[in-house]
Amino acid sequence: MCNYMGTILFHDVPAHFSFQRGALSQHHSFPPPSIAKLPPVTPHRPSTNLPPPNPPPPTGTPLRTMSSAEDGVYTVKVKWTKQVFDPVTIDTTEPPELFKSQLWTLTGVPPARQTILGLKGGKLRDDSDWAKAGLKNGMTLMLMGTPDASLPPPPTKAELNNVRDDLDADAMALEPPPPVGPPGLANLGNTCYMNSTVQCLTAVTPLVAALRRFRAPATESDPSGKLSASLRDVVASLQARATQAVNPYVFLSSLRQVDPQFAETGQDGRYVQQDAEECWSTILTRLAAKLLVEPGRPEIGNVVDRMFAIQTKATDTCGEGEDAEVVERNDTVRILKCHISSTVNHLVQGVKEGLEETIEKHSARLDKTAEWKRTTRFDNIPPFLIVQFVRFFWKSAENVKAKILRNVSFPTQLDVFDFCTDELKEKLTVKRNEAMAAAKEAIAKKEQDAGANSSSDAGAASSAAAEDEDIKAEIGNYELSAVLTHRGRAADAGHYVAWVKEDGPSGMWYKFDDDIVTKHTEEEVKKLSGGGDWHMAYICLYRAKNTF
């Protein structure tokens, strides 16, 4: 990820301004020209002596709760300066790196500064073999190291108004609000892009269930397996609700191992901000390699594509010359693009622009580059739809990376029937007619009952659906489940936040601003449509809803 040469913001794209749009496929993009790399914006942190990302649990409380009777699980004492942490759990099926991250949470001593003594073979290394360490229940280990106190001073009031860095002014309150609902994720230094992505993915219940079933250990020799296992542990900690914030250190290190882009540092040696969409795509790509529908049989398919893959059919038509030239192709994508132009005011309009576009490519009949009209339709739709707003693009005339701030509203109910092929429409029509008839009947009954309370039944149905792993898109209708927003002036700067809908009939939403979690209404979420220097939707996650 590069910091490009300057930044320009647009509330609207002028009618005379145009840029080449990428194809629907997530694998297709137009690379920017060679550019100079500028020093990144220096991030701010709110304290010179910030505690570790996770609030330390009381002494005597194990960081991981596992039965000591399980094979390979030990409880030990850890002595550090004048403190003794007892008990601390060691799971030998996990790498020593995880144990070090637990000690980081307890003491604030980063793994790179830790020296752990008391085991066979000398000090504990990241690649040490637990089997040769001589572990015993109740043994005492010695931790040597100092906490990280090298963080910059707190920001000034003027800096609070500048959102170029990774800390949102909302999160800078002197007294943060008390914890509400599920826990947040600790910001480990410009990691809001990762935190918001993970929180949104927790709304995909079948993916969470697949992670729970994933049993492979996290090993350095299998980066994708390590990432999957560490994400499994993070999600389990989030669902346990045992703490206000979860420390995702092991998952972060796994992400940086599978894609060194996320380990990029600035001139000051600190990790720089990254693009949340690139993080989202990387995570799904790696999970697809490990979360198989049937273990050991990749040819059957993977859970990621079962949940997100859209099968598309594109028809390219060249009208130049006497006879039209037609080329058809099939593709599979996981992320749907919402293009933004001077005429786009709503997500559906932006999606349509991406599905019906004019491109230039070679014509075999004319033996030259010609203008083609491309029309893309869905040949199969998944249980979950990911829609990305294309707000960032390269403007070659000014040699800058620009962001469009245009207000583009998004629906809480999304119907994609009109974007489907005729064959798919025919399959969906029967169920759609049944769902429409049921909706009309429910409205009539409600009117007859004069407002009789039927919310409990609806809530039960919603809760049952939330726990159902076999979610199917049977009518082409979807409901909004999560929104990932961005505030700032560039994809690789600013601040990312996740907004996730609560299961059940309440209709409430949780805002996950790293480790600060607050409750909001659906009306507040609808306002995240852009139009100013505030949180605006960057990625929307929709879940199939087989009712109207």
KOLSEVEX-568186 format. One line per 4 residues: number of its first residue (from 0); their letters; for each residue x, y, z of C-alpha. Coordinates in steps of 0.1 Angstrom, whole numbers, plus 5000, padded with zeros to 4 digits. Example, Ala and Ser with C-alpha at 12.3 -4.5 7.8 and 13.67 -1.06 7.14 Angstrom:
KOLSEVEX-568186
0) AS) 5123,4955,5078; 5137,4989,5071 $
//
This chain:
KOLSEVEX-568186
0) MCNY) 5000,5000,5000; 5015,5033,4990; 5008,5069,5001; 5001,5085,4968 $
4) MGTI) 5012,5119,4956; 4986,5142,4970; 4949,5137,4977; 4918,5153,4962 $
8) LFHD) 4882,5150,4974; 4850,5151,4954; 4815,5156,4968; 4803,5149,4932 $
12) VPAH) 4821,5137,4901; 4817,5162,4873; 4797,5151,4843; 4827,5157,4820 $
16) FSFQ) 4850,5136,4842; 4853,5099,4834; 4876,5070,4844; 4879,5034,4833 $
20) RGAL) 4860,5011,4856; 4872,4977,4865; 4852,4946,4856; 4830,4931,4882 $
24) SQHH) 4856,4904,4890; 4876,4911,4921; 4907,4898,4903; 4905,4925,4876 $
28) SFPP) 4918,4960,4882; 4937,4988,4864; 4971,4994,4880; 4980,5030,4887 $
32) PSIA) 5010,5046,4869; 5044,5047,4886; 5042,5071,4915; 5064,5085,4942 $
36) KLPP) 5060,5073,4977; 5056,5100,5004; 5062,5095,5041; 5030,5083,5058 $
40) VTPH) 5010,5105,5081; 5024,5101,5116; 4997,5083,5137; 4987,5096,5171 $
44) RPST) 4980,5076,5202; 4962,5090,5232; 4987,5083,5259; 5025,5082,5264 $
48) NLPP) 5020,5052,5287; 4992,5033,5272; 4983,5000,5289; 4983,4968,5268 $
52) PNPP) 4955,4964,5243; 4936,4941,5265; 4927,4953,5300; 4947,4930,5324 $
56) PPTG) 4924,4905,5342; 4926,4903,5379; 4954,4882,5394; 4944,4847,5397 $
60) TPLR) 4922,4847,5366; 4935,4825,5337; 4936,4843,5303; 4923,4811,5286 $
64) TMSS) 4897,4789,5303; 4905,4753,5294; 4903,4723,5315; 4937,4713,5329 $
68) AEDG) 4926,4677,5324; 4928,4681,5287; 4959,4666,5270; 4986,4691,5264 $
72) VYTV) 4971,4719,5286; 4991,4731,5317; 4986,4758,5343; 5017,4776,5355 $
76) KVKW) 5027,4806,5376; 5044,4835,5359; 5066,4858,5380; 5073,4893,5366 $
80) TKQV) 5090,4919,5387; 5071,4918,5420; 5039,4904,5406; 5029,4867,5403 $
84) FDPV) 5002,4857,5378; 4986,4824,5389; 4973,4805,5372; 4982,4811,5335 $
88) TIDT) 4972,4784,5310; 4995,4770,5284; 4980,4751,5255; 5008,4731,5239 $
92) TEPP) 4987,4726,5207; 4992,4763,5201; 5026,4779,5193; 5047,4797,5220 $
96) ELFK) 5038,4830,5202; 5003,4827,5216; 5015,4823,5251; 5037,4853,5247 $
100) SQLW) 5007,4873,5235; 4989,4863,5267; 5017,4876,5288; 5017,4908,5268 $
104) TLTG) 4981,4912,5277; 4989,4906,5314; 5020,4927,5317; 5022,4951,5288 $
108) VPPA) 5056,4936,5278; 5056,4930,5240; 5067,4896,5228; 5098,4910,5212 $
112) RQTI) 5110,4922,5246; 5101,4890,5266; 5127,4867,5280; 5109,4836,5296 $
116) LGLK) 5131,4814,5318; 5124,4783,5338; 5120,4758,5310; 5143,4731,5297 $
120) GGKL) 5165,4742,5269; 5169,4778,5281; 5147,4808,5273; 5114,4802,5253 $
124) RDDS) 5116,4811,5216; 5088,4814,5191; 5099,4781,5175; 5105,4762,5207 $
128) DWAK) 5090,4727,5210; 5067,4725,5239; 5073,4687,5241; 5109,4694,5251 $
132) AGLK) 5102,4723,5274; 5096,4701,5305; 5063,4716,5314; 5046,4707,5347 $
136) NGMT) 5014,4719,5363; 5021,4745,5389; 5056,4752,5379; 5069,4788,5381 $
140) LMLM) 5083,4806,5351; 5102,4839,5352; 5094,4867,5328; 5119,4894,5322 $
144) GTPD) 5112,4926,5301; 5098,4961,5303; 5065,4974,5290; 5064,4994,5258 $
148) ASLP) 5064,5031,5268; 5077,5044,5235; 5043,5057,5224; 5039,5093,5212 $
152) PPPT) 5023,5121,5233; 4986,5126,5234; 4971,5146,5205; 4963,5183,5208 $
156) KAEL) 4928,5196,5202; 4938,5206,5167; 4949,5171,5160; 4916,5157,5172 $
160) NNVR) 4900,5175,5143; 4924,5159,5118; 4913,5125,5108; 4943,5116,5087 $
164) DDLD) 4954,5090,5113; 4939,5059,5127; 4922,5074,5157; 4887,5087,5154 $
168) ADAM) 4878,5117,5175; 4848,5096,5188; 4873,5073,5204; 4892,5100,5221 $
172) ALEP) 4869,5108,5250; 4886,5112,5283; 4862,5088,5299; 4851,5062,5274 $
176) PPPV) 4815,5048,5278; 4810,5017,5298; 4811,4984,5279; 4779,4976,5260 $
180) GPPG) 4771,4942,5245; 4799,4921,5228; 4836,4931,5233; 4856,4951,5209 $
184) LANL) 4891,4945,5195; 4922,4963,5208; 4939,4986,5183; 4975,4975,5181 $
188) GNTC) 4987,5005,5161; 4968,5014,5129; 4949,4982,5129; 4913,4995,5127 $
192) YMNS) 4911,4982,5091; 4915,4947,5104; 4893,4951,5135; 4864,4964,5116 $
196) TVQC) 4867,4936,5090; 4867,4909,5117; 4837,4924,5135; 4817,4925,5102 $
200) LTAV) 4826,4889,5094; 4812,4877,5128; 4778,4885,5114; 4782,4856,5089 $
204) TPLV) 4770,4829,5113; 4778,4799,5089; 4814,4812,5086; 4817,4814,5124 $
208) AALR) 4803,4779,5127; 4829,4766,5101; 4857,4783,5121; 4845,4766,5153 $
212) RFRA) 4848,4732,5135; 4883,4740,5122; 4907,4719,5143; 4941,4723,5126 $
216) PATE) 4967,4738,5149; 4984,4771,5141; 5018,4764,5127; 5044,4786,5111 $
220) SDPS) 5048,4762,5081; 5011,4767,5071; 5004,4805,5070; 4968,4800,5058 $
224) GKLS) 4961,4774,5085; 4977,4797,5111; 4955,4826,5100; 4924,4804,5101 $
228) ASLR) 4932,4790,5136; 4940,4825,5150; 4908,4840,5136; 4889,4811,5151 $
232) DVVA) 4904,4819,5185; 4896,4857,5181; 4860,4850,5172; 4856,4825,5201 $
236) SLQA) 4869,4852,5225; 4845,4878,5211; 4816,4854,5215; 4826,4845,5251 $
240) RATQ) 4821,4881,5261; 4845,4876,5290; 4863,4909,5286; 4857,4944,5273 $
244) AVNP) 4883,4941,5245; 4900,4911,5228; 4937,4913,5219; 4941,4901,5183 $
248) YVFL) 4979,4900,5183; 4983,4865,5170; 4958,4870,5142; 4975,4902,5132 $
252) SSLR) 5009,4885,5130; 4993,4858,5109; 4978,4883,5086; 5012,4900,5081 $
256) QVDP) 5028,4866,5075; 5004,4857,5047; 5006,4891,5031; 5036,4913,5039 $
260) QFAE) 5017,4943,5026; 5001,4945,5060; 5035,4947,5077; 5045,4978,5058 $
264) TGQD) 5060,5005,5081; 5066,5042,5077; 5099,5061,5080; 5093,5063,5118 $
268) GRYV) 5092,5024,5119; 5055,5022,5128; 5030,5001,5110; 5010,5022,5085 $
272) QQDA) 4972,5022,5078; 4959,4997,5052; 4928,4994,5030; 4900,4975,5048 $
276) EECW) 4887,4960,5015; 4921,4945,5007; 4922,4930,5042; 4887,4916,5038 $
280) STIL) 4896,4900,5004; 4929,4886,5018; 4911,4870,5047; 4885,4854,5025 $
284) TRLA) 4911,4841,5001; 4931,4824,5029; 4900,4810,5046; 4888,4795,5013 $
288) AKLL) 4919,4774,5012; 4912,4759,5047; 4875,4759,5054; 4864,4731,5031 $
292) VEPG) 4829,4718,5030; 4842,4683,5034; 4877,4681,5050; 4903,4666,5027 $
296) RPEI) 4881,4672,4996; 4888,4706,4981; 4870,4695,4948; 4837,4696,4968 $
300) GNVV) 4841,4733,4975; 4848,4756,5004; 4826,4774,5029; 4837,4809,5018 $
304) DRMF) 4825,4804,4982; 4793,4788,4995; 4786,4819,5015; 4798,4847,4992 $
308) AIQT) 4805,4836,4956; 4783,4851,4929; 4783,4833,4896; 4780,4858,4868 $
312) KATD) 4774,4857,4830; 4787,4886,4810; 4778,4893,4774; 4801,4916,4754 $
316) TCGE) 4786,4931,4722; 4806,4950,4696; 4783,4970,4673; 4810,4984,4650 $
320) GEDA) 4809,4972,4614; 4781,4955,4596; 4775,4925,4619; 4775,4926,4657 $
324) EVVE) 4802,4905,4674; 4791,4888,4706; 4813,4872,4732; 4800,4855,4764 $
328) RNDT) 4820,4846,4795; 4813,4832,4829; 4830,4844,4861; 4828,4840,4899 $
332) VRIL) 4833,4870,4922; 4830,4874,4960; 4826,4912,4961; 4801,4932,4942 $
336) KCHI) 4811,4968,4932; 4790,4999,4936; 4804,5024,4911; 4799,5061,4919 $
340) SSTV) 4794,5087,4892; 4777,5121,4890; 4744,5103,4884; 4746,5077,4912 $
344) NHLV) 4726,5085,4943; 4717,5050,4955; 4735,5017,4959; 4713,5000,4933 $
348) QGVK) 4722,5026,4907; 4759,5021,4914; 4756,4984,4911; 4737,4987,4878 $
352) EGLE) 4765,5010,4864; 4790,4982,4872; 4768,4956,4855; 4761,4976,4824 $
356) ETIE) 4792,4994,4812; 4811,5003,4780; 4846,4989,4777; 4874,4989,4751 $
360) KHSA) 4890,4956,4740; 4903,4939,4708; 4879,4927,4682; 4889,4896,4663 $
364) RLDK) 4864,4904,4635; 4877,4940,4631; 4913,4932,4640; 4915,4963,4661 $
368) TAEW) 4906,4978,4695; 4869,4986,4695; 4842,4997,4718; 4821,4970,4734 $
372) KRTT) 4789,4971,4756; 4792,4947,4785; 4761,4934,4803; 4766,4912,4834 $
376) RFDN) 4739,4893,4851; 4739,4869,4882; 4736,4833,4872; 4736,4822,4909 $
380) IPPF) 4733,4842,4941; 4748,4833,4975; 4734,4835,5010; 4755,4867,5017 $
384) LIVQ) 4762,4896,4994; 4793,4919,4999; 4790,4952,4982; 4819,4976,4981 $
388) FVRF) 4815,5013,4973; 4842,5023,4948; 4851,5056,4966; 4889,5055,4959 $
392) FWKS) 4904,5057,4924; 4934,5070,4906; 4930,5104,4888; 4959,5104,4863 $
396) AENV) 4953,5140,4851; 4963,5154,4886; 4985,5124,4895; 4966,5119,4927 $
400) KAKI) 4945,5092,4945; 4911,5107,4950; 4882,5099,4972; 4845,5106,4963 $
404) LRNV) 4825,5119,4992; 4792,5119,4973; 4762,5109,4993; 4751,5074,4981 $
408) SFPT) 4723,5059,5001; 4720,5022,5007; 4689,5001,5015; 4683,4980,5045 $
412) QLDV) 4664,4956,5022; 4681,4948,4988; 4663,4930,4960; 4686,4918,4932 $
416) FDFC) 4660,4900,4911; 4664,4925,4882; 4701,4917,4881; 4696,4880,4876 $
420) TDEL) 4697,4860,4843; 4664,4849,4828; 4672,4813,4839; 4677,4823,4875 $
424) KEKL) 4647,4846,4875; 4626,4816,4865; 4639,4795,4894; 4633,4823,4919 $
428) TVKR) 4598,4833,4907; 4580,4804,4924; 4594,4812,4959; 4590,4849,4953 $
432) NEAM) 4553,4845,4945; 4549,4825,4977; 4567,4850,4998; 4547,4879,4983 $
436) AAAK) 4514,4861,4990; 4526,4854,5026; 4535,4891,5031; 4501,4903,5019 $
440) EAIA) 4484,4878,5041; 4504,4889,5071; 4495,4926,5064; 4458,4917,5061 $
444) KKEQ) 4459,4897,5093; 4477,4925,5112; 4451,4950,5101; 4423,4926,5112 $
448) DAGA) 4439,4921,5146; 4441,4959,5150; 4477,4959,5160; 4478,4926,5179 $
452) NSSS) 4512,4918,5192; 4530,4894,5169; 4565,4906,5175; 4574,4876,5196 $
456) DAGA) 4568,4852,5168; 4588,4873,5144; 4616,4874,5169; 4616,4837,5173 $
460) ASSA) 4618,4832,5135; 4646,4857,5133; 4666,4840,5161; 4661,4806,5145 $
464) AAED) 4673,4819,5112; 4703,4834,5128; 4713,4800,5141; 4706,4782,5109 $
468) EDIK) 4738,4774,5089; 4719,4763,5058; 4709,4798,5047; 4697,4799,5011 $
472) AEIG) 4690,4828,4987; 4656,4816,4974; 4639,4849,4962; 4667,4874,4956 $
476) NYEL) 4659,4895,4986; 4685,4905,5012; 4686,4924,5045; 4715,4946,5058 $
480) SAVL) 4736,4928,5084; 4768,4949,5087; 4784,4981,5074; 4821,4989,5074 $
484) THRG) 4826,5027,5073; 4856,5049,5065; 4863,5084,5077; 4892,5103,5062 $
488) RAAD) 4908,5113,5029; 4924,5081,5016; 4919,5043,5019; 4953,5039,5035 $
492) AGHY) 4947,5066,5061; 4918,5078,5082; 4897,5055,5104; 4876,5024,5099 $
496) VAWV) 4846,5014,5120; 4822,4983,5120; 4785,4986,5125; 4768,4952,5131 $
500) KEDG) 4731,4944,5135; 4720,4926,5166; 4703,4893,5162; 4666,4893,5172 $
504) PSGM) 4637,4916,5168; 4652,4947,5186; 4666,4961,5153; 4695,4976,5173 $
508) WYKF) 4730,4980,5159; 4764,4978,5176; 4791,5002,5166; 4826,4987,5170 $
512) DDDI) 4851,5015,5171; 4881,4992,5180; 4877,4985,5217; 4848,5010,5222 $
516) VTKH) 4813,4995,5216; 4781,5015,5216; 4745,5008,5206; 4727,5027,5178 $
520) TEEE) 4695,5027,5159; 4689,5017,5123; 4681,5053,5114; 4716,5063,5126 $
524) VKKL) 4731,5036,5104; 4711,5048,5074; 4729,5082,5077; 4763,5066,5070 $
528) SGGG) 4758,5074,5033; 4785,5100,5028; 4782,5136,5017; 4807,5150,5042 $
532) DWHM) 4838,5143,5062; 4821,5118,5084; 4818,5080,5086; 4805,5068,5053 $
536) AYIC) 4797,5033,5040; 4827,5016,5023; 4814,4979,5025; 4779,4967,5031 $
540) LYRA) 4772,4931,5041; 4737,4917,5032; 4721,4884,5043; 4695,4865,5023 $
544) KNTF) 4660,4870,5035; 4634,4848,5021; 4604,4870,5030; 4592,4904,5020 $
//
